[in-house]
Amino acid sequence: MSDPDNYPVPTRLDHLPSFLLTQSAMRVHRVVFDRLDAAGARGHHYRMLSALDEFGPSSQVELGRRCGLDRSDVVACIDALADRMYVRRASDPKDRRRNIVSLTRKGRDRLAELERVLTAVQDEAFAPLDGHEREQLVAMLTKIIDHHVHLASERRP
């Protein structure tokens, strides 16, 4: 298979923010994936540990929604984290059909480790940008996301 990095893109595309954002995201994702993989983790592991740390114990469904994961991926992720004793899963005393997931001490330590990895990854992935440019990028991306979240909420009945 050929490497798309070795071929020029059509000039019709090279000035479109949507195309450039997609191309940037693919390259950054590759760096993040590779570094997390080397640390024995996935991005959804970090998201899940972060959500549990910030919001406390949660049902599997709530955790999946907070992390933007599909229901089938939530169970597999929780299984992987529970196998390593980063999270604990227990029946909800109010509804035995639900599971409540909580972060363990070992999970907090793992979260801190992954934060160090991701901090270094940010420096690698965004090396061409200085600190001020990174802040501007974050502000612009946040503005775009907020706009589309607002539009989506207006469309809901």
GIVENVEN-V328222 format. One record per run of one state. SS is the DSSP state (@ for helix, = for strand, . for the rest). FROM is the first residue (numbers start at 1). TO is the last residue. If there is no record, write none. Layout:
BEGIN
ss=(SS | SS)
from=(FROM | FROM)
to=(TO | TO)
END
This chain:
BEGIN
ss=(. | @ | . | @ | . | @ | . | = | @ | . | @ | . | = | . | = | . | @ | . | @ | .)
from=(1 | 4 | 7 | 17 | 39 | 43 | 56 | 58 | 60 | 68 | 71 | 84 | 87 | 93 | 95 | 104 | 105 | 126 | 131 | 156)
to=(3 | 6 | 16 | 38 | 42 | 55 | 57 | 59 | 67 | 70 | 83 | 86 | 92 | 94 | 103 | 104 | 125 | 130 | 155 | 157)
END
